[in-house]
Amino acid sequence: MFLKRALGTILITAGLMGCSDDAAKVSLGLFTTKDVVVKAKQDPIVSGVTCHISHIEADLDFSDPSDMSIACRQTGPITAEQLKQIDLSKDGEVVFKASKSILFKSLKVRRIYDADTQTLLYLSYSTKETSGSHHHALSSVPLYNTQAWNWTNKEK
C-alpha cells in the first residue's frame, strides 16, 4: 500500500510539473512581472472531476505569493470503482502539488471524502505560513446523482 501511494504521488507531481495545463494566464499589469495563472487539473483517480486552481506566478521572484483559489466540478462520470481506490480517511490524500518557492513552500490540493454528505472536498493550501496564516481555499463536488452515489448508499 505504501509503495502504491508513493508511486502515485511521484506520478501526480511529475504530471503537474511536466505538462502545460494553463487554462488562463492574466497579467497583473504593465509594471509588474506577476501573473494570475489558472491551471485545469483532472483528478488522477476520480477522472470525472476537474479542478481549476488559480494562483500568482512572479517570474523574477524567488517565491510566489501564497494566495490561491480553487473550483472543482463534475466534468464526467464518477464511479464506484473510482471511489474504491481513494483514501477515505478524514485527512484524505494529496492529489496535486506545485512548488511555490525555492525554500520549501508548496501549493497542495488534497482530496477528502466526506462520508456524511457523500461529497468530495478539494482543499488547496500553502505549506508555509505567510502573514500569520496558511492560505487555503475549499471546493466540493457532491456525489448526488452519480454512479458513486448509488454505491455509497448501498454500502450503508
C-alpha positions as CSV (number, residue, x, y, z in Angstrom):
1,M,0.0,0.0,0.0
2,F,2.8,2.4,0.9
3,L,4.6,1.7,-2.4
4,K,1.4,2.2,-4.4
5,R,0.8,5.5,-2.6
6,A,4.4,6.7,-3.0
7,L,4.4,5.9,-6.7
8,G,1.1,7.6,-7.2
9,T,2.4,10.8,-5.5
10,I,5.5,10.7,-7.7
11,L,3.4,10.3,-10.9
12,I,1.0,13.1,-9.8
13,T,3.9,15.5,-9.1
14,A,5.6,14.6,-12.4
15,G,2.4,15.1,-14.2
16,L,1.8,18.5,-12.6
17,M,5.3,19.8,-13.4
18,G,5.7,18.2,-16.8
19,C,2.6,19.3,-18.7
20,S,1.2,22.7,-19.8
21,D,-2.2,22.8,-18.3
22,D,-2.7,26.5,-18.2
23,A,-6.3,27.3,-18.7
24,A,-5.7,31.1,-18.4
25,K,-2.9,33.5,-17.7
26,V,-3.7,37.1,-16.9
27,S,-1.0,39.8,-16.3
28,L,-1.4,41.9,-13.2
29,G,-0.3,45.0,-15.1
30,L,2.3,46.6,-17.3
31,F,4.8,47.4,-14.5
32,T,4.7,44.0,-12.7
33,T,6.2,40.6,-13.5
34,K,3.3,38.8,-11.8
35,D,0.5,36.9,-13.5
36,V,-2.6,35.1,-12.3
37,V,-2.4,31.6,-13.7
38,V,-5.3,29.2,-13.8
39,K,-4.5,25.6,-14.1
40,A,-7.0,22.9,-15.1
41,K,-6.3,19.7,-13.3
42,Q,-8.2,16.4,-13.7
43,D,-8.3,14.3,-10.5
44,P,-5.9,11.4,-11.3
45,I,-8.2,8.8,-9.8
46,V,-11.7,10.4,-9.9
47,S,-11.4,11.3,-13.6
48,G,-14.9,12.8,-13.7
49,V,-13.7,15.8,-11.5
50,T,-11.7,18.7,-12.9
51,C,-10.3,21.4,-10.6
52,H,-9.4,24.9,-11.7
53,I,-6.7,26.3,-9.4
54,S,-5.7,30.0,-9.7
55,H,-2.5,31.3,-8.1
56,I,0.0,34.1,-8.6
57,E,3.3,33.4,-10.5
58,A,6.0,36.0,-10.1
59,D,8.6,35.5,-12.8
60,L,11.5,37.4,-11.3
61,D,10.9,36.5,-7.6
62,F,12.3,33.6,-5.6
63,S,8.9,32.9,-4.1
64,D,5.4,33.2,-5.4
65,P,2.6,34.6,-3.2
66,S,0.7,32.0,-1.2
67,D,-2.8,33.2,-2.2
68,M,-4.8,30.7,-4.3
69,S,-8.3,29.8,-5.3
70,I,-9.9,26.5,-6.3
71,A,-13.1,25.5,-8.0
72,C,-13.9,21.8,-8.7
73,R,-16.8,20.4,-10.8
74,Q,-18.0,17.1,-12.1
75,T,-17.0,17.0,-15.7
76,G,-17.6,13.3,-16.4
77,P,-18.8,10.1,-14.8
78,I,-17.8,9.4,-11.2
79,T,-18.0,5.7,-10.5
80,A,-18.0,3.4,-7.5
81,E,-14.8,1.8,-8.9
82,Q,-13.0,5.2,-8.7
83,L,-14.2,5.8,-5.1
84,K,-12.9,2.3,-4.0
85,Q,-9.4,3.5,-5.0
86,I,-9.3,6.7,-3.0
87,D,-8.2,7.3,0.6
88,L,-11.4,7.5,2.6
89,S,-9.7,8.7,5.9
90,K,-10.5,12.1,7.4
91,D,-7.3,13.7,6.2
92,G,-7.6,12.3,2.6
93,E,-4.7,12.5,0.2
94,V,-2.7,15.0,-1.8
95,V,-3.8,14.8,-5.5
96,F,-1.9,17.8,-6.9
97,K,1.3,19.6,-5.8
98,A,3.4,22.5,-7.2
99,S,6.4,24.3,-5.8
100,K,5.9,28.0,-5.0
101,S,9.5,28.9,-3.9
102,I,13.0,27.6,-3.7
103,L,12.6,27.4,0.1
104,F,10.1,24.6,0.7
105,K,6.8,26.4,0.0
106,S,4.3,24.4,-2.0
107,L,0.7,24.7,-3.2
108,K,-1.1,21.4,-2.5
109,V,-4.5,20.1,-3.2
110,R,-5.9,17.4,-1.0
111,R,-9.0,15.3,-1.8
112,I,-11.1,14.4,1.2
113,Y,-14.2,12.2,1.2
114,D,-17.0,13.5,3.4
115,A,-19.0,10.3,4.1
116,D,-21.8,12.0,5.9
117,T,-22.7,14.2,3.0
118,Q,-21.3,11.9,0.2
119,T,-19.2,14.7,-1.1
120,L,-15.7,15.0,-2.4
121,L,-13.8,18.0,-0.8
122,Y,-10.8,19.6,-2.6
123,L,-8.7,21.7,-0.2
124,S,-6.0,23.8,-1.7
125,Y,-3.4,25.2,0.8
126,S,0.0,26.7,1.1
127,T,2.6,24.7,3.1
128,K,4.3,27.8,4.5
129,E,2.7,30.3,6.8
130,T,2.5,33.8,5.4
131,S,1.4,36.9,7.3
132,G,0.3,34.7,10.2
133,S,-1.8,32.4,8.0
134,H,-1.6,29.2,5.9
135,H,-3.6,30.4,2.9
136,H,-6.3,27.9,1.8
137,A,-9.4,27.5,-0.2
138,L,-12.1,24.8,-0.5
139,S,-14.3,23.4,-3.2
140,S,-16.7,20.5,-3.1
141,V,-18.2,18.0,-5.6
142,P,-21.4,16.3,-4.4
143,L,-21.8,12.7,-5.5
144,Y,-25.6,13.0,-5.7
145,N,-27.0,11.5,-8.9
146,T,-23.7,9.8,-9.9
147,Q,-22.9,6.1,-10.1
148,A,-20.8,6.6,-6.9
149,W,-23.9,8.0,-5.0
150,N,-25.6,4.7,-5.7
151,W,-22.6,2.8,-4.4
152,T,-22.2,4.8,-1.3
153,N,-25.9,4.3,-0.5
154,K,-25.6,0.5,-0.9
155,E,-22.6,0.5,1.5
156,K,-24.7,1.8,4.4
